[in-house]
Amino acid sequence: MSYQPDQVLVSDDANSLFTDCAKNIIAYANECVRKRGSCHIVLAGGSTPERLYLALSSSPLTGQMPWPSCQFYFGDERMVAHDHADSNYAMARRALFDRAPVPKANIHPIPTDCTQASDCAAAYETLLSAVPSLDLVLLGIGQDGHTASLFPDTDILDETQKNVSAVYVNKLHAWRISLTYAFINRAKRVMILVQGADKAAIVQQIFNGEQQHLYPVTAIRPQGELIWNLDQEAMPGD
């Protein structure tokens, strides 16, 4: 494979994928807490991560996570209210924070109540400036190869100075706020979660190096470990 993550972990089916990922996150979070006293985690939005959060917040796994020692951030957000149906924070609150014993002070949503998206991005940049580095970044992947709100043909892909930036996505006719490559790639571990047969084609193109430059996810190359987590349906055939 031309594109080679540090690990490619393939689970038998969707349910196994979410359980396996939840167990891996729990083990890693406990390791971080033992070593450094805390674990800084960036959450992803979307339907696939939602099922992971439900697994993390369900018994017996939820009892194994060191919730009080974990700080939670977000990889990207839409410019909508935090109680809006499209809000990544609202999804995480329903699937994770309302179900697990996460201290409210440990949850750090991206602000969306600014007049300009750039102001909200600057506010989140300030908040993240107190975070020396991220222990774990959770990401998904879209059909166009985007991850977080790093979409093809957007200015944010060329941002090298800021940790957080506002980006206008033309095809969505909407502003987003996203972590940049500069910040994500300083993470100690990045986990990319991919589920379903509809993702197999793009996974194959990425791993085979076919037009790799078109897909923003391929620029996720952290200083630490890069792990792709797939179910069998998402894994391309020979």
Number of C-alpha atoms within 10 A of each C-alpha: 9 11 13 16 18 12 12 15 16 18 21 11 15 20 14 15 23 26 19 18 21 22 18 12 18 20 14 17 25 20 15 19 15 11 10 10 12 19 24 23 24 21 23 27 25 17 12 18 23 21 19 21 26 21 22 26 23 14 11 10 14 21 14 15 23 19 20 14 18 22 21 20 22 25 25 29 26 23 23 16 14 20 12 13 11 16 20 25 28 18 21 22 18 13 21 22 20 11 16 19 15 20 13 11 9 15 17 16 19 25 21 22 13 12 9 12 21 17 17 21 27 18 16 24 17 13 13 18 10 8 10 10 17 21 21 24 25 22 27 23 24 18 13 14 21 18 26 26 28 27 23 18 13 15 14 23 17 11 14 11 11 15 20 28 24 25 21 17 18 11 7 8 8 11 19 23 30 24 25 25 24 18 17 26 21 19 23 17 21 27 20 21 22 27 25 15 13 13 20 21 14 21 19 17 16 22 16 14 15 14 9 18 13 15 23 23 24 18 14 19 19 19 13 15 16 22 18 18 23 27 22 21 19 23 23 15 9 4
